[in-house]
Amino acid sequence: MIIRSKAPLRLGLAGGGTDVAPFSELYGGAILNATISMYAYATIQPRNDGKIVFHSDDKNEHYILNGKENLEIDGKLDLHKGIYNSIVRNFTHHPLSFELSTYVDAPPGSGLGTSSTLVVAILGAFTEWLKLPMGEYDLAHLAYAIERVDLNMAGGKQDQYAATFGGVNFMEFSKKDKVIVNPLRIHDKYLDELAHNLVLYHTETSRLSSKIIEQQTKNIIAKNEKSLEAMQKLKEQAIMMKEALLKGELDKIGEILDFGWKFKKNLAEGVTNPFIDGIYDAAIRAGATGGKISGAGGGGFIFFYCPGTTRSKVVETLKSFGGQSKRYEFTSKGLSSWTI
C-alpha cells in the first residue's frame, strides 16, 4: 500500500503579516492569498519492522529511526518528527512504523509558505492512511499548532489554511484567535489575466523568515507607531485587493501592490535590502506598476504586476539580476490525498 498527498504553495497577494501574533490577537488581521501550481508532496509506505524512515528528497536528507512514541527534536527533519509526535500523542497513542518521503517544488526560505505547506501535505498523508477524523479547519489548525506551538517556529497562520483549502481566499484572523476562510469566486478570465500579468521572480537568494518575524513581533509588543500603522494599512490593502479582484478591476492590482510594499518595508528591519530595492526599481522602470516580496521578506520570490504587453520587457530586465522568472497557474484545489 502507498499513500500519497499534495498541497499547493501560495502567493500572499495582500495583508501579509497581519496574521502574525500578537497583532492578529490584539487588532485582528486580514489577508488575501491564492494557491499556485507548485506543490509540497508526501508519500507514506507502511512498514512492519518497527522502523521509521524519513526521506526529504529535495534536501537530500535521509534518516532511519527506531519507532517510539516521541521522536527527539534535534534539528534533523524536525517538521517530519514534530508531525509524527503530534499524530501519536493526539490519535494513535502508540508508535507507528512507516517510510515517509517528501518533496517541495520551491526551496526553503522562498516566501511561498513551503514549510507550512509541507506540514499540511504530511498531515494529509497521515489522515488518509489512518482515517483520522479531521475536517479542513481541524487539519489547518493542527498544522499551525505543530509549527508554532510544538516546534516553536515563528510565523503566521495564513499558509496552513491556504494549503488546506486552496483557491483564492480572503482570510480573517479575529481577536479571539479564530480564523475564517472566505473563498472568493473570481471569474476565470480575471484569474487567467492575473496569472499572465503577475511575473513571479526568484531572486536566487534565501532568508530566515523567523528573524524578520521576531523583529516584527517585538515592534508590535513595543507599540512601535510606524509598524502598527503599517499593519493597519496592510489590512486595508487586503480589502482593496478583494474588491479589485471581485470586480475584475485588474488595472488597479499594481498600484494596490505598490501601496502595500511601501508599508510592508516598515514592519521590520530586513524586509528589504539594496539588492531587493534594485530589483523592484528596475521592474517599475521596465513597465511594472507594482509588486511585493513574497512572505516575510529579505529574499526568495518577488512578484510584479505587468499590465498590457509589459510582461516580456520586465522578464528580460530581471534577468540581469541573476534570478529566474517562474511560470505558474492559479489553482482552485487545496490538499488532496489518495491511496494506491
N, C-alpha and C positions, 0 to 999 in steps of 0.2 A: 504493500500500500504506500502511495505517495500523496502527501497533502501539500498543496501549493496555495499561495496568495500573492496579491499585488495591491499596492496602494499608490495613488498619484501624488507627485510633488505639486507645489502650488506657487503661484505668483501673488504676493501681497500687494494689491493694487492701491489700497488707501487705508489709512488709520493705523499703520504698523506701529507697535509699541504701546498702544493703549490697552492691549490685552495682558500686559505685564503687571503683576502685583508690585507695589501696593497701589498703583494708580487705579487699576481696574476695580479694586475693592473700595477705594475711597471715593472715586468720582464716576465710575462706570466707563466702559470702553466700547468702541465700535470699530469694526474692521470690514473691509470688502476684499475678498480674495477669490481666486479662480484656479482650479486644478488644470494641469497641463499633461501632455503625453510623454512624461518622463516619470519613472516609477521606482519604488522600492519593492523587492521581491523576496519571498521567503518560501523555503521548501522543507518539510519535515518528513523524515522516514523513521518510523518506529523501530526500535531495537529490542532485543530480549536478553542482552548480556550485562545489563546494569550500568552500561557506559553512556555518557553524554558526549557527543562530538559536535563541535561548533566549527563552521566554515564561514568566513567572511571573504567571499571571492573577490570583491573589488578592492579590499585592503590586503589581500593575500595573507590572512591570518587564519591559523587552524589550531584547535586545541582539543585534546581528549581528556575527559574528566571522569571520575567515579561519580555515579549518580547518588545524590543525597538530597535531603530536604532543603538545604540552604547552601548556595554556592558563594564562595568568597568573592567580594567585590575588590579587585586588585589592579584595575587598570587594563585588563586584557578582556576585550569584548564585554565590557560591563553592561551595556544595554541588553545583550543576549542573556546574561546572568540575572540581571535585575528582573527581566520579564519572567524567566523561569521561576525565580524565587517567589514572585507575586502569584503565579499560577498555582504553585504548590501550596502556598500559605492560604490563599483565598478559595481554592477549588478542590484540588485532589487530596491534599493533606498526606501525601506520600510521594516518594521520589519517582521520577519518570526516567525512561531510557529511550534515547532517540538520537537522530542526527539532524542538525539544523544547518541549512545553507542559506546565505543571504547575499543580495547584490543590490546596489543602488546606482541609478543612471547618472547621478551627479556626485561630485566629490564632497567630502565633509567640509563645512565652512563655506559652502557656495551660496547660502542665503535662500535656498528653496525649501527649507524645512526638512532636510534629509534625515536627521536623527529621529525626529518625531514621527515622520512618515514610516521609517523603518520599524519603529516600535509598533505602530498600527499594523503594519504588514505581518510582523511576527505574531502579534496577538491574534490577528485574523486566522493565521495558520493553526495556532493552538485551539482557537474557538471551533474551527472546522473539525479538527482531529478529536477533541474531547467533548464536542457538542455542548459547549458552555452556554449558560442562559444569559446572554448579553445582547441587548439591542445596540443601536448606533451610538446613542448618548452614553450608555454604560461603557462601551468599549473605548470611546474617545476620552471619557473621564478617567478610566483606569490607565490609559496610556499616559495621560497628563500626570496622574499620581505617581506612576512608576518613575518618570523622568524627574519631576520637580520635587517630589517628597521622598521617595525611596532612595533615589540616586543623588538627590540634592543638586541637580543640574539647573543652572539659571536659564530662564526663558519664559515665554508667554504661553497662551492657550490656543491660539488660532490653528497651529499646524496640525495638532491631533484631530481636531474637528474637520478641518479641510480634507485631510487624507481619508477620513472615515466616510464623510458624506459625499464628497466630490461635487463638481459643478461650480457655478458662480453663486457665492453666498455672502449675504450681509449678516455679520455676526455681532451680537450684542453681549457684553460682559457686564453683568449687573453688580451693584454694590454688595449684594448678598452672595457673591461668588457663584452665581448661576450663569449658564451660557445658553443663549437662544440662537439657533441657526435658522436663518430665513433664506430659503432658496429663491433666487431671482430667475424669472422667466424672461430671458433675453432672446430676442429674435435671432435666428441662425445667421442671417446676413450681417447682423451687427457683430456677432462673435467672430465670424469669418474675417470681416474687415478689421476688427481689433487685432486678431492674431497676425494678419498681414502687416499691419502698421506698427505693432509693438515689436521692436527689434530687441531680442534677448542676447546680451553680450557677456561672455565670460572673460573676466579680466586676467585669468590665469594666475590669480593670487587668491589666498585664503585668509581667513581671520578667525580669531577665537571670539565668537559672539558673546560668550559668558562675561568677558571682561567689559565689553561695552554695556551689556545689560546690567551688570553690577553697578557701574557708574551711573547709569540711568536711574536705577533704583535708589541709590544714595541721593541723587538730586531731588527725587520726589519726596523722600523722607525728610530732607532738609528744607523742603518747600522752596526750592530754587525757582524764582519767578520766571526766569527765561525758559526753563524746562517745563514748568507747569503750563505756561502759555502755549508752548509748542505742542504739548499733548492735547490740549483743548482744540487747537487748530487742526490737528490731525484727525480728531473725531469729526470735526466739521467737514474735513476732506472726504471722509468715508461716505457721509450723507450726500455730498456733492457728486461723488463718483457714482453712487447708486442711482441718483436721478438722471445723470447723463446717459448711463448705460440703458436704463429702462426706456428712456425717450429716444434713444438712438442718436443722441447729440454727440457723436464721436469727435467732432471738431473741438470740443471742449476738453477732451481727455488730456491732451498735452499740457494745457495751462493748469488743469487740476493737479497733475503730477508735479509740475514745477512749483505750484503753490505749496504742496506737501514737502517737497525737497528742501525748500528754504527753511521750513520749520524743523524738519527731521534733523538737520545738522545741529540744531540747538539742544537736542535731547541729551547728548553726552559727548565727551571728548572721544575721538576715534571713529565716529560715524563716517567721516570723510578724511581725506588727506590730499596733498598736492597732486598725486597721481590720478586719483579719482576725479578731483575737480578738473584736471586737464582733459580727461575723457569726456566729462559732462559738457564742458565748454566747447570742445571740438564737435560733438554731436549736434549741439544747438546751432553752431555756425554752419553745419552741413545741411540743416533743414529740419531737425527735430524740434518739436515745440515744448518738450518737457520730458522728464524721466525721473527715475529714482533707483537707488541701490536696493537690491532685494535683501530682505532680512534685517538684521541689526545694523549692518553697515561694515565698513572697514575693508571690504574686498568681496570676492565672489562674483555673482552676477549683477549686472546693471541692465535695466531695460529703458528704452526710449520710444516715445510716440512719434512716428514719422508719417505725416499726412500726405495725401496725394501721391506723387511719384518720387518722394524724397528718400524712400527706404534704401534704394541702391547706393545713393551717394553717402548716406550715413554709414552703411555697412562698409563701404570702401574706405571711408575716413577712419573708422575704428580699427581697421587692420594695422595701421601704423603704430598702435599701442601694444601690439604683440598678443592680443587676445583673439577670441574666436566668437563669431555670431552663431547662434544655435537655432535651428528650425524646430518648431513645435506646433501643436494644435491644442485648443482648449478641449477639455473632456467633461462629460456630464456624469460619469460614473465614479464612485468612490471605491472603497475597499471591496475587493472580490476574492473569494476563496473557493477551492474545489478539490475533490479527491479523485485520484486515479487508482 
